[in-house]
């Protein structure tokens, strides 16, 4: 009887279309984050909360 141990792990390169899909997902996340930050910067800077405008952009 063999002892239960870790199985051999075969390393394979990730296909290019999967890497591209992850890249497109990262772009969408970045666009969303920058858009929300820009909106909040405009909102707080025109609403009189100038001190808060710098805090929201960080």
Secondary structure in CASP SS format (residue, H / E / C, confidence):
PFRMAT SS
TARGET T0000
AUTHOR 0000-0000-0000
METHOD secondary structure of the structure
MODEL  1
X C 1.00
X C 1.00
X C 1.00
X C 1.00
X C 1.00
X C 1.00
X C 1.00
X C 1.00
X C 1.00
X C 1.00
X C 1.00
X C 1.00
X C 1.00
X C 1.00
X C 1.00
X H 1.00
X H 1.00
X H 1.00
X H 1.00
X H 1.00
X H 1.00
X H 1.00
X H 1.00
X H 1.00
X H 1.00
X H 1.00
X H 1.00
X H 1.00
X H 1.00
X H 1.00
X H 1.00
X H 1.00
X H 1.00
X H 1.00
X H 1.00
X H 1.00
X H 1.00
X H 1.00
X H 1.00
X H 1.00
X H 1.00
X H 1.00
X H 1.00
X H 1.00
X H 1.00
X H 1.00
X C 1.00
X C 1.00
X C 1.00
X H 1.00
X H 1.00
X H 1.00
X H 1.00
X H 1.00
X H 1.00
X H 1.00
X C 1.00
X C 1.00
END
